[in-house]
């Protein structure tokens, strides 16, 4: 792997508005072996991850993207005049969790799990582009089917759904919190 390749990969990740996957980099860098591209990315991630830098390269949404370091969030938002992200309500988070863990899922299935109507939460999540409609279920009424979006992965800083905590991990965390409160 050459410094030129590393610089080129850095440029491609930098100019991209969305995460760049290894496959996309390979398509752009015709003839360059995937192993060389991966080595260049790994070196860049390590270099930007070292102390003293305000940005880093993160793996999210199925690829790599430049991001400011979390400790600089307040000042970056002030410079760009971006208001704090609107946090999701507990109903929105609950609905999003049901979709994330049970997708593809219909509104009636979500409401059945939650025990309340989820229409408002679904609208909010669709507006924020955290979920998407992926079709209709072959069932009476042909209800819409929902899944999480790539924006969901970026929002949570995940590379894929497999990075979501398992039910066992969640149960363990809840037990530890309960023990700490006792």
N, C-alpha and C positions, 0 to 999 in steps of 0.2 A: 504494500500500500504506500502510495506516495503522498507527500505533503500537498501536491496539486489536487489529488482526489479528495483529501480531507477538506481542503479549502472550498472545493466545488460542492461537496455535500453540505458543508456549513452554509454556503450561499443558498442552496436550494431549500434547506430547512428555514433559513432566515426569511426568504421572500414569500414563503407559503403562508396563506391565511388560515390553513387548517393542518392538522397533523399529516405528516408525510410518511407513508408506509415504506417498508423495504421494497415491496413490489413496485411501487410508484417510482422510487429512486432507480430501480433496475431498468424500468421502462424508459426513463429519461437518459440514464447513463448506459446506453446500448453497449453491450459487449463487456461491461465491467462485471466480474464475478460477484455474486451476492456476498461471499465471504469477505471480499475486500471492502465492499460498501459497509457491511456490518462492522468491520474493524475500524473504519473511519468514523462511523457514528459512535462506537464505543469510546474511541479516543476523545472525540468532541465532548461527549457526556461527562467523561472523567475530568477533562480540562475545565469545562465550565462549572463542574460540581465542586472544584477546589475552592477554598476560601478566597475572599477578597473580590468576588465578582457580584454584580447586581442582577445578572441574568443567568439562567441555566437552561439546559435542554431537558425536557421531560418526555416520558413516554405516556401518551394518553390518546384515547380515541383510535387506537390501532396504528399509531405512528408516532413520530417525534415532532415536537414543536418548541420554539423558544418561549420562555415565560420569565416574568420578573420573579425574583425571590419573594416569598411570602412576607418577609419582614419589611419589605418596602411598599407594601400594598397601600397604606394610607397616603403616602406622598405621591405615588404614581397616580392614584385616583384623583388626588387634588390637582396635579398637573394637567391631567386629561379632563378634568371637570366631570368625573364620573361619580355618580352617587353610589353609595353602598348597595351591593346587590340586595334586591328585595328577597328576604328570606321566605322560604315556603312556610305556610301555616302547618300546624300539626296534621290537619286533615290532608293537605297536599302531600306532605312527607309520607303519611300512611298510605295514601293512594299510590304514590310513586313506588313505595316498597312492595305493595301487592303486585303492581305491574312488573317490576324488576324481577321478582322471584317466581311469578306464575305465568309470565308471558309465553305465548300470545294469550290475551285474556279479553273478555267482553265487559261492558259496563255492569251488567247484571251479576257477573261473577265477582267483580271488584266489590260491588255493593254488598253481596252476600258475605264476603270475607270480613268487610268492615262493619257490617250491621247497620249501615246508614246509606242514604242516597249519595252517589259520588259524582253527580253531574257537574256541580260547580268546580270540584277539584280537577276533574278531567279537562274542563275548559281552560282552567288556569295552566295546567301542565302542557296542554296543546299550545296555548298562547306563548309560553316560555320555550316551546320547542323541545321540551324534555321527553316528550312521548310523541308517537306518530300513529296514524291509522294505517294499518297494513292490509286491510281487506274486510271481508264480511264472513261471518261464520255460517256454515250451512246448517242452520237451525231455524226454527220458527221465527219469523220476523227478520231474518238475515241481519243479526246485530253486528255493529262495527267491532273490529278486533284491534286492540292496542298493543304496542310494544314500546320499549324505550328507544330513544334515538341516539345517534352519535353525540349529539349535544349533551345528552345525559351523562355519557362517559366523560366528556370534557368537564362538565359541571362538577362532577365528583372526583375528577383527576384519576380516572380509571383507564386502563388500557383495554380491558374487555370485561364482560359480565362474569367471567370466571374469577375475577379479583374481588367480587362481592363476598362479604363474610358468609360462611355457612351458618345454618341454623344452630349447629353445635357451638360455633364460635360466639354467636350472639348470646346463646343461653349461658355460656361460661362468663361472658362480660357482665351480663345482668346479675348473675350469682355473685360475682366479685363486688359489684356495686352494692348489692344488697348487704353483703357481709361487711363492707366498709361503713355503711350507714348504721349498722347495728351496734 
